[in-house]
Amino acid sequence: GALVGLGGLGGAGGVGEAGLLAWVGTELPRVLERVGALAGGGAAGLSRGEARRAWIDSGGNEEQAATRGARDRLRKVRELQNVLGGQDEGEIHRALYVSGGNVEQAMMELQRQRLLPFTQRLWDSPAPALDTSHPDRERVLRQILATYSLPSWGRAEIVLSLMQEGSDHYQLPDVVEAVKESQDREFIKRCLSLPCVTCFALYPRSKMQSLTSCECTICRECFQKHFTIAVRERHIKDLVCPNCRQPDINDPTQSLNYFSTLDVQLRDCLDGEVYDLFHKKLTERSLMMDPKFRWCTHCSNGFIYDGQNMRVTCPQCQGSFCVECRRPWEPQHQGIGCEEFQNWKRENDPEYQAQGLAAYLHDNGIDCPKCRFRYALARGGCMHFTCTQCQHEFCSGCYNPFLSKKHKCVEPWCNMKESLHAHHPRDCLSYLRDWSINTLQELLNKHTVAFDTEPPQGAETAPGGQCGVMQQREEGERLTDAACGSPSPPGHAGLCQTHYKEYLVSCINGHSLDPAEMFSDEELERYLGANRVKLPTRAANEGAAQYRARLLKVIMTIPLGDKVPRHRK
């Protein structure tokens, strides 16, 4: 037959016939075992013959072979169900396994099983139960041969000896299936005693499931429970191996191959309702990658919009919003830009005015840079934000990604690769929130950028002079929205110190002001060193002001954050 996909056997000088035969005898069975395990194949897994055919047809690629084998098996199952009608799917899988994937032989076996009760009644002499502990060894061997159609007396001997050794985690049919695959006793014992990585119990291979992304083995019950819970309660990115957390769903190539095979596996083990939910989440994941994908402001439904109008209507809740600023649509927005509409609301909408600067922070919330979902939340507190829709982890101040062992940092100079971190630009809120309010206001005044120190006209004062910015808080296992409630000092425009700083930084970022202007000479030098920029040599007769101007000129060549939100004022 055709021998393909032999990995590193090719080498620079090829491989001899003896080496090739040795590989076929020792390694090929293991390759086919992995293909059969990855494919799953319903109740009984893929037979050696099915795995071999799929492996050859796929050019030796194990993952593609597993996918092809699983799909071929499913097609044969559907074919037999159409012919036999009402036949148990597990029995069909088992018959195909025993027949090596031969549909005709599997049909004959299934028909024989259907006729068995009739023949027993006809002759009124049912065959005696197969008792592997019976003292007449030859009689037991003949019964095994007659019942399970083993190819030789020697195979029956192996079955009987393994059964007489005794075990509580496999039965006679499991041993027969393993013996049909190989005559190697050690290999058969391994196939009959695989540990589940979740519950640690031992099961035969025919009662285990594997994923294309790893070699972990999971029993059917744990496999079903894990994916049922993951589909119902978690994100699509959590539909990975419960043991090693593979594959990396962020890799398009890995995820495409993985989900195509997982789809076949979940169809056989999940309830219909859960399987439909899996497909819904998988479809939403694909839609989010489309640049025309939009999230509804009103009901958080996602859909594709390829129109030209600024006004978008959600097909689910029929609510309308602006495609640019994503604020709920109002008639006053018609024919004017988003900033002009925002200014109109500040000057003419009493309800908006009553919220004061809390409404400003609400409108300038957090946008996920990956899926573009909008969160109407203030940024105060931890800057590490995880999107609930796509699980992307990023800094809510500069939108740069958070990196870790899972999401590897590729910067060769970074010495924090093993830790959770992000690379923030100098105008990120994560830095500027440590400045004093006077320093932030000084930078704005230097560029004549207006800002509020008192609540805007028409704003309602919160009870007790407290900050009224809405925040999301954890209460037990629930997330609730509640007002900040921290004290609002005089001159903070009705906000607490944290949210007033956030307001001032949003004004700085909105006008692309460079905070380096406010750095001390020592901070300028330290910033250049952190960015691996050689410090300019200071001339002997150069004054402090001239040297500082040269430092600033070098720093200005390092751009501000390219993802920092600046479009909303």
ABEGO torsion letter per residue (X at the ends): XBBBGAEAAAEAAEBBAAAAAAAAAAAAAAAAAAAAAAAGGEAAEBBAAAAAAAAAAAGGBAAAAAAAAAAAAAAAAAAAAAAAEGBBAAAAAAAAAAAGGBAAAAAAAAAAAAAAAAAAAAAGBBBBBBBAABABAAAAAAAAAAAAGBABAAAAAAAAAAAAAEBAABBAAAAAAAAAABABAAAAAAAABBBBAAAGBBBBAAABBBBAABABBBBAAAAAAAAAAAAAABBAAABBBAAAGOBBAABAAAAAAAAAAAAAAAAAABBAAAAAAAAAAAAAAAAAABAABBBBAAAGBBBBBABABABBBBAAAGBBBBAAAGBBBBAAABGBBAAAAAAAAAAABAAAAAAEAAAAAAABBBBBAAAGBBBBBBABEBABBBBAAAGBBBBAAAGBBBBBAABBBABAABAAAABBBBBBBAABAAAAAABBAAAAAAAAAAAGBBBBABBBBGBBBBBGGBBABBBBBBBEABBBBBBAGBBBBBGAGGBBAAAAAAAAAAAAAAAGBBAAAABBAAAAAAAAAAAGBBBBBBBAABBAAAAAAAAAAAAAABBBBAABBAABX
